[in-house]
């Protein structure tokens, strides 16, 4: 019933942890698909070693196109399960994860189960719980609708929207969730903690390259504008969701203001966001403190 797909890039030191978290599931999966994505270390031999541990369970592929979306699509095209568990190679599942979410899927007939997770920074020294929002559209807008590894996905629904967009440089998982919602898929929420996400210093969202950072911001903003248009088309665009979109875009711009003030100002003028006075004052105070910190 369940295929686990793990995109693998330079993960020789932690792929065994990810695989073990799947093997330890109370629900036994049908297959584990490991996809090497242009690794430059000893990842591929490490994947073969895992396959040797579980020859009847693990299959190894190579995907020449760079990027996790391409690796995930490779796994998706070769998967046989009704359900897909994507798992980033540096993340791990808690033992009841898949079983609990399959129960929710059976109860709600959902196409995606969006789960909560625990974010580990600095080797687990800093831990932050990431919550899911029971209001599906608001959760989509605010990026509180799970994360790739914490969600469970129906394979047939993914195939209908042609899987992951391999041309996007960021925001791929929320673009996928949005396209699933546009296709009338049902998303249910799992409020239990079921996944541990390990953040590394080279995470795409943590880049110091200003041009890449601009592209990340632009991807996030454009997705919210597409969501706004879809909500209008469906007649679901409430004042609360309007506020959520404008607040998200404003926050995204302000949080990156000190990196490129001129670009941030141009975005603020371009989108003419409706933001409450209190929020503006709070963000200006935050910006002032950030500038003071930089000056010191």
C-alpha positions in Angstrom: 0.0 0.0 0.0 2.8 2.5 0.8 5.9 3.3 -1.2 8.6 5.4 0.5 10.7 7.6 -1.8 14.0 9.1 -0.6 15.9 11.5 -2.8 19.6 11.2 -2.0 22.3 13.9 -2.5 25.6 13.6 -0.5 23.8 11.7 2.3 26.2 8.9 3.0 26.5 9.8 6.7 22.8 9.8 7.5 20.9 7.7 4.9 20.9 4.7 7.3 19.1 6.8 9.9 16.3 7.6 7.4 16.0 4.0 6.2 15.9 2.7 9.8 13.1 5.1 10.6 11.1 3.5 7.8 12.0 -0.1 8.8 10.9 0.8 12.4 7.4 1.8 11.3 4.5 -0.1 12.9 2.9 -0.3 9.5 5.2 -2.3 7.2 5.7 -0.5 3.8 5.7 -2.2 0.5 8.9 -0.7 -0.9 11.7 1.8 -0.3 13.0 3.7 -3.4 16.3 5.4 -3.0 17.2 7.9 -5.8 20.8 9.1 -6.1 20.7 12.6 -7.4 24.2 13.5 -8.7 26.0 12.9 -5.4 29.7 13.7 -5.3 30.6 11.7 -2.2 30.1 7.9 -1.4 26.4 8.2 -1.3 25.7 5.7 -4.1 27.8 2.8 -2.5 26.0 3.7 0.8 22.6 3.2 -1.0 23.8 -0.1 -2.4 24.8 -1.1 1.1 21.2 -0.4 2.3 19.8 -2.4 -0.6 22.0 -5.3 0.4 20.5 -5.0 4.0 17.0 -5.3 2.6 17.2 -6.7 -0.9 13.4 -7.5 -1.1 12.4 -4.1 0.0 14.9 -1.5 -1.3 15.4 -0.4 -4.9 18.1 2.1 -6.0 17.8 4.4 -9.0 19.9 7.3 -10.4 18.4 10.5 -11.5 20.7 12.7 -13.7 18.5 15.9 -13.5 19.6 17.9 -10.5 17.1 18.8 -7.7 15.0 16.9 -5.2 11.8 17.4 -7.3 13.4 15.4 -10.2 14.5 12.7 -7.8 11.1 12.5 -6.2 9.4 12.3 -9.7 11.8 9.5 -10.6 10.7 7.6 -7.5 7.0 8.4 -8.2 7.2 7.0 -11.7 8.6 3.8 -10.4 6.5 3.4 -7.3 3.7 0.8 -7.0 2.0 1.7 -3.7 -1.4 3.4 -3.4 0.2 5.9 -1.0 3.5 7.7 -1.2 5.7 8.7 1.8 8.4 11.1 0.6 11.3 11.3 3.0 14.2 13.6 2.7 17.4 11.7 3.4 18.4 13.7 6.4 14.9 13.4 8.0 13.3 10.6 10.0 9.8 9.2 10.7 8.5 8.4 14.2 7.3 4.8 14.5 3.5 5.4 14.3 3.7 8.0 11.5 2.4 6.1 8.5 -0.1 3.9 10.4 -1.7 6.9 12.1 -2.0 8.9 8.8 -3.4 5.9 6.9 -6.2 5.7 9.6 -7.0 9.4 9.0 -7.0 8.8 5.2 -9.5 6.0 5.6 -11.7 8.1 7.9 -11.7 11.2 5.7 -11.1 9.8 2.2 -8.3 12.4 1.8 -5.7 12.6 -0.9 -3.1 14.2 1.3 -2.6 14.0 5.1 -0.7 17.1 6.3 1.3 16.3 9.5 3.1 18.2 12.2 6.8 17.8 12.7 9.7 18.8 15.0 12.4 20.9 13.4 16.0 20.2 14.6 18.5 23.0 14.1 22.2 22.8 15.1 22.3 19.1 15.5 19.1 19.1 17.5 20.3 21.7 20.1 17.4 24.0 19.0 14.0 22.3 18.5 10.9 24.0 17.1 7.5 22.4 16.6 5.9 23.2 13.3 2.1 23.1 13.6 -0.5 22.5 10.9 -3.6 24.7 10.4 -7.0 23.0 10.3 -8.1 25.7 7.9 -6.7 24.3 4.7 -6.5 27.4 2.6 -5.1 29.5 5.4 -2.6 26.8 6.1 -1.6 26.8 2.4 -1.2 30.6 2.5 0.9 30.7 5.7 3.0 27.5 5.0 1.4 25.7 7.9 0.1 22.7 5.9 2.8 20.2 6.7 6.2 19.7 5.0 7.3 17.1 2.4 8.4 14.4 4.9 5.6 14.9 7.4 2.8 14.5 4.8 1.4 11.4 3.3 0.3 11.5 -0.4 -2.1 9.5 -2.6 -0.1 8.4 -5.6 -3.0 8.6 -8.1 -3.6 12.2 -7.1 0.0 13.1 -7.5 0.1 11.6 -11.0 -3.0 13.5 -12.1 -1.2 16.8 -11.4 2.0 15.5 -13.0 4.0 15.3 -9.7 6.6 17.9 -8.7 7.4 21.0 -10.8 11.1 20.4 -11.6 11.5 23.9 -12.9 10.8 25.6 -9.5 13.9 26.6 -7.5 11.9 26.8 -4.2 8.4 26.5 -2.7 8.0 23.2 -4.6 6.0 21.4 -1.9 3.4 24.3 -1.5 3.1 24.6 -5.2 2.3 20.9 -5.3 -0.2 21.2 -2.5 -1.8 24.2 -4.3 -2.1 22.3 -7.6 -3.7 19.3 -5.8 -6.3 21.7 -4.2 -7.0 23.2 -7.6 -7.6 19.7 -8.9 -10.3 19.3 -6.2 -8.2 17.0 -4.0 -9.0 16.7 -0.3 -6.4 17.5 2.3 -6.8 16.4 5.9 -4.7 17.4 8.9 -2.9 15.1 11.4 -2.3 17.1 14.6 0.0 14.5 16.1 3.8 14.9 16.0 5.2 12.3 13.6 8.3 13.5 11.8 11.7 15.0 12.7 13.2 17.4 10.2 16.9 18.0 10.4 17.9 21.4 9.0 21.5 21.9 7.7 23.4 25.1 7.0 23.2 24.5 3.3 19.3 24.4 3.2 18.1 26.2 0.0 15.9 28.6 2.1 19.0 29.6 4.1 21.1 30.7 1.2 23.3 33.9 1.4 23.3 34.3 -2.4 21.2 37.5 -2.9 20.0 36.6 -6.3 18.9 33.1 -5.2 17.2 34.8 -2.2 15.3 37.1 -4.4 14.1 34.2 -6.5 12.9 32.4 -3.3 11.0 35.5 -2.2 9.5 35.9 -5.7 8.5 32.3 -5.8 6.7 32.6 -2.4 4.9 35.8 -3.4 3.8 34.6 -6.8 2.4 31.4 -5.3 0.3 33.5 -2.9 -1.0 35.6 -5.8 -2.0 32.5 -7.6 -3.8 31.3 -4.5 -5.6 34.7 -4.3 -6.8 34.3 -7.9 -8.0 30.7 -7.2 -9.9 31.8 -4.1 -11.6 34.6 -6.1 -12.5 32.2 -8.9 -14.1 29.8 -6.4 -15.9 32.5 -4.5 -14.0 31.6 -1.3 -11.9 34.8 -0.9 -12.9 36.0 2.5 -11.5 39.1 4.3 -9.6 36.9 6.7 -7.9 35.1 3.8 -7.2 38.4 2.1 -5.5 39.6 5.3 -3.6 36.3 5.6 -2.1 36.7 2.0 -1.2 40.3 2.4 0.3 39.7 5.9 2.4 36.8 4.5 3.7 38.8 1.6 4.5 41.8 3.8 6.3 39.6 6.3 8.3 37.9 3.6 9.5 41.3 2.2 10.2 42.9 5.6 12.1 39.8 6.9 14.6 40.2 4.0 14.6 44.0 3.9 18.1 44.5 5.2 19.5 42.2 2.5 18.3 44.5 -0.3 16.3 47.6 0.8 15.8 49.0 -2.7 14.4 45.7 -4.0 12.2 45.3 -0.9 10.8 48.9 -1.3 10.0 48.2 -4.9 8.0 45.1 -3.9 6.1 47.0 -1.3 5.2 49.7 -3.8 4.3 47.1 -6.4 1.9 45.1 -4.3 0.3 47.9 -2.3 -0.5 45.6 0.6 -3.3 46.3 3.1 -1.5 45.9 6.4 -2.9 47.1 9.8 -1.2 50.0 11.5 -0.1 47.9 14.5 1.6 45.3 12.3 3.4 48.1 10.4 4.7 49.6 13.6 5.8 46.2 14.9 7.7 45.4 11.7 9.3 48.8 11.6 10.5 48.3 15.1 11.9 44.9 14.2 13.6 46.4 11.2 15.1 49.2 13.3 16.5 46.6 15.7 17.9 44.5 12.8 19.7 47.6 11.4 21.1 48.5 14.8 22.4 44.9 15.1 24.0 45.1 11.7 25.6 48.5 12.5 27.2 47.2 15.7 
